[in-house]
Amino acid sequence: MVTVGIVSPGAMGSAVGRVLATKFRLGLFEQPFAAPARIELHTRSATQLELARRIAADSLVLLKNDGVLPLAAPASVAVLGPNAASRRAPLGDYSYVAHVESLADVLRSGGNVFAMPVGDGIDIDADGTTDLGHVATVLDELRDRLPGVAVTHAEGCAVSGDDRSGFDDAVAAAAAADVAVLVAGDLSGLTTECTSGESRDVSSLALPGVQEDLVLAVAATGTPVVLVLVAGRPTGTPAVHEAAAAVLMAWLPGEQGAGAIVDALTGAASPGGKLPVSFPRSSGQIPVFHGHKVSGGRSHWKGEYVDLSNEPLYPFGYGLSYSTFELDVEHLDERLVAPGDVIEVGATIINVGTCTADEVVQLYSCDPVASITRPVRELQGFARVTLAAGERADVTFGVPFEALGFTGRDMTYAVEPGEVRFLVGTSSAELQPAGHVIVGGTAPVQVPRAGSARVSITR
């Protein structure tokens, strides 16, 4: 970039100098690697554990529920699947444990491709794993939380591989139970046996190994199946989601994830997360996203694919709870807006259900006529609101004028004259019109980029 004149030598030297100065202050030139002291895994404070539990709980997304959840005093529960009794499953590919596994691989292979000092101070057991006794499993938590309930367990199958020898035990356990909680998904990490994570790409959205067959076999017993997906990606074919009575998505929820999952299953908490991505039906749909161009929604003017819907299995921003909400959207009066203005878009959210729960109010904008093709909707802001039964809240989004812009063909960020529409809802597929404003003038206005809308909540 210096050679072609995009960046001056002075600017490059200044940037490099800041990095080098920081490294000198940190002592990285004298001691490039951390001291080989043993890393203790059991020093989490109560505050840290509570925060981890809350983050895990807030991240859960209830994708489907035919009424089986929350579990209402079942006499017996079959806890099934490869991730049900796994302490490793909730941890992601950049967790401490995942990196220890990678270092263990280095030790076993004898080829240190990362040039890392391994061996001393690395908490590796003989089998190449780490001590995870402090991490609870979904099975542990259900047994603790359901006293007096007969909780049986059968793994059914491993995360990957084609071994079906455990199917019979899992099917028998499900057939004898009032409900089956089947915890499936991925093993997230960096080693070869992992099914998701960096360098662990897949070509299919199906559950790894024979897990899909396990879900279908268990569902065929007629026992309601609560499918818990512990994964860092959308997973499971439509057939698997259809076979389950309920589907709870747990995005690699960490050390406190099992407790958060069981809180949601038992009704101690109502799941309230929303999908941060569109959940595809098939890898053939990818890319599929809420902000596609007008003609980019697949399969263009023909609508659906020949063999599949062009809509995602679950849309961006979607998620259920154990309560019901009503949304009353205020309608904007048409007005001219100019640089420095803030457009206020409001809505009232009401919990008309019977329990305390969260709802996420979402604001989108749409620029229908522009010098380049614009997305059908753009997320401008959102607000997660916790409401008791019967409670209401007024949510107001303050959208800066500058947030209405985009980068044009000349690669400058500007707001163009014309109409900008607003929509408010609880997912990208459940939206109500909230009116529009008019950007005045006859030429684009170059402005600095703006962040998301400011949000205020009044109860």
NUMI-16550 format. One record per residue (C-alpha): residue in one letter; y, x, z. Coordinates in steps of 0.1 Angstrom, whole numbers, plus 2048, in hexadecimal, padded with zeros to 3 digits. Layout:
residues N
AYXZ...
***
This chain:
residues 459
M800800800V81781E806T80E82C7E5V81780D7D1G8378087E5I82D7E87F8V8317F981AS849815820P83C836830G85383184DA84580E855M82181B851G828838868S838822882A81980A882V801827884G8158378A0R8148188B6V7EE8178B3L7EA83C8BAA80283B8D8T7EE81E8E7K7CD8328E3F7DD8508F4R7E983A911L7C682C915G7B784F915L7A08478F7F7A486A8E8E79787A908Q77C860910P77484A8F2F758836903A757823923A749835942P72482F943A72581A963R70D7FD967I71D7DD95CE7167C2976L71079F969H71378D98AT737792994R747773986S75F76299EA75D73E9A7T77D739993Q76F74A974L74F735976E762715979L77871E95BA758727947R749705951R7686F2947I76B704925A7476FD91EA74B6D8927D76A6D4912S7596E38F4L73C6CB8F2V73D6B28D6L7296918D7L72068B8B3K70A66C8B7N7006548D2D6ED6348CEG6F162C8F3V6D6643902L6F1659911P6FB65D92CL6D865E93AA6D463F950A6BB64596BP69C64C955A67B64E967S67066C952V68168593BA66F69D923V6846BD91EL67A6CD8FEG6846E68E4P68870C8E1N6AA70D8F3A6A26F5910A696711927S6A872E917R6C274192BR6CB75590CA6D27378F5P6F572E901L7037518FBG71475B8DBD7107788C4Y72D78B8D4S7227868F8Y7197A490DV6F479C90AA6F579A8E4H7047BD8E3V6EB7CB8FBE6D07BD8E5S6DF7D08C8L6E07F08DCA6BC7EB8E5D6B47E88C0V6C58098BBL6B08198D6R69080B8C8S6988158A4G6A58378ACG6C1833893N6E38318A3V6F7823886F71581B89DA71783E8ACM71782E8CEP70D8408EEV6F082A8F9G6D782D915D6EA836935G6F9818946I6EC7FE92ED6DB7E2941I6BC7DE92AD69B7D1937A67A7DE92AD6787C2911G69B7CA903T6AD7AD915T6C57AB932D6C3799954L6CD77594EG6C176796FH6E575B976V6E5744957A6D772195DT6C370F942V6C66EB937L6A36E5946D6AE6F4968E6CD6DF969L6BB6BE960R6A16C497BD6BC6CA994R6D16AD989L6B6693986P6A46929A7G6876799A8V68567A982A665688973V6726A595DT6586B5946H65C6D292FA64D6DE90FE65D6F78F8G64D6EA8D8C6567088C3A66B7278C2V68E7298B3S680739893G65E73E884D644725878D62E721897R6276FC89DS60D7018B8G6246F38D3F62B6D38C0D60F6BF8D0D61B6C68F4A63E6BD8EBV63469D8DAA61E6938F7A63969A910A6526858FCA6396688F7A63466691DA65A667926D67664E926V68D666913A689688902V6A56A2905L69E6BB8E9V6B36DA8EAA6B26EB8C8G6C87028B4D6CD7278AFL6C97498BFS6EB7588BAG6ED77E8B9L6ED79D8A3T6C87A78A2T6AF79D888E69E78189CC6BF76F8A0T6C775188AS6ED75188CG70876A892E718787880S702792863R6EA77586AD6F475E84EV6DE741843S6DB72E822S6D270D832L6E16F684CA6BE6EC858L6B46F687BP6A271787AG67C71B879V6696FB87FQ6826EB896E68A6CF87ED6656C587CL6646C58A2V6816AD8A5L67169688CA64F69789DV65E6908BFA6746738B1A6556648A0T64765C8C4G6626418C7T6706528E6P6966558E3V6A06788DBV6C06888E8L6C56A68D1V6DA6C28E0L6E46DC8C6V6EC6FE8D6A6FB7118B8G71A7218ABR71970E889P7126EC87CT6ED6E887AG6D26CF874T6CB6BA855P6D6695854A6B268B859V6B169C87BH6D268D886E6C666B87BA6A666E88EA6B86758AFA6C565A8C5A6E16718D0V6EE6938C4L7036AA8DAM7126C98CAA7156E78E2W7277048D2L7167218E3P725716904G71F736918E71173D93BQ71D71C949G71370892BA6F36F9938G7056E9955A7206DB93EI7066CD927V6F36BC943D7146AE950A71969D92EL6F569192CT6F568194FG71867394CA727689967A74069094CS74867F92BP74769690DG7696978FCG7696B38E3K7716AF8BEL7626C28A0P7776E0897V7666E0874S7586C685DF7336C3863P7216C5841R7036B2836S6F66CF821S6FF6F2819G7046E67F5Q7246D4802I7346F380EP7516F880EV7586D681DF7786D1832H7916B783BG7AF6C6829H7A16C8806K7B86C37E8V7BB6A07D8S79F6A87BFG78B6BF7D5G7776A57E9R7586A97D5S74C69D7BDH76E6987AEW77467779BK74F66E79DG75166C7C2E72F6747D2Y71768F7C7V6F96837B2D6E26897D0L6F96897EES71867A7FEN73768F7F9E74268781DP73969E83AL71E692852Y73969286DP75E697864F7766B1872G7856A5893Y76868D89AG7586898BCL74C66C8D2S74F6668F7Y74164D910S76063890FT7736258F4F79762A8EBE7B26178D8L7CE6288C5D7EF6188BFV80462D8A6E82A62A8A5H837627882L852640877D872632867E879643846R89565D84AL8A267D83BV89869D84CA8A76BF84AP8A26E3858G8A26E387ED8976BE881V8796B4896I86669688AE8576828A7V83766F8A1G82965B8BDA80A6478C7T7FC6368E5I7D863D8EFI7C6624906N7A4628917V795605913G77361091FT763612941C76563794AT77C65594BA77B66892AD78E67E912E79C6758F0V7AD68C8D8V7CA67D8C5Q7D068F8A4L7EE69188DY7EB699868S80569B84CC803697827D81A6A280BP81068C7EEV82769C7D3A82E6C17D2S8326DE7BAI80E6E87C1T7F06D37CBR7F16CC7F0P7D56C3809V7CD69E80ER7D46A3833E7E06BF849L7DB6C186FQ7FD6C487FG7F46C08A3F7DC6B18BCA7DB6A78E1R7BD6A38F7V7C3688911T7AE67F92FL7B165A938A7A0645953A793623949G7B060C941E7C9629941R7E1630924A7F764C919D813651900V80E66F8EAT82C67D8D6F82A6988BDG8496AC8B4V8456BA891P85E6D4887F86D6D0865E8616F385DA83D6E9862L83F6D3842G8416F282BF827705817T825725803G82D71E7DFR82672F7BED8417497C5M82F7517E6T84C7467FBY84972D817A86070F812V8636EA818E8676D67F8P87B6B67F3G8676967F4E85267F80AV83C68C826R823673835F814673858L7F3666865V7E6663889G7C265E894T7A466B8A7S79467E88BS79D688868A78A66A85BE798650873L7BE65086DQ7DA63786EP7FA63B859A81864486FG833642854H84665D841V86567183FI87967E822V8836A281DG8A56A180CG8B56B77F2T8AB6C17CFA89C6E47D5P8836F37EDV89170080EQ88472281AV87D72083FP869735858R84672985FA84171287CG82370D893S8126ED89CA8246CF8A9R8306CE8CDV81F6B38E1S82A69F8FFI815686912T82366A928R80D65593E
***
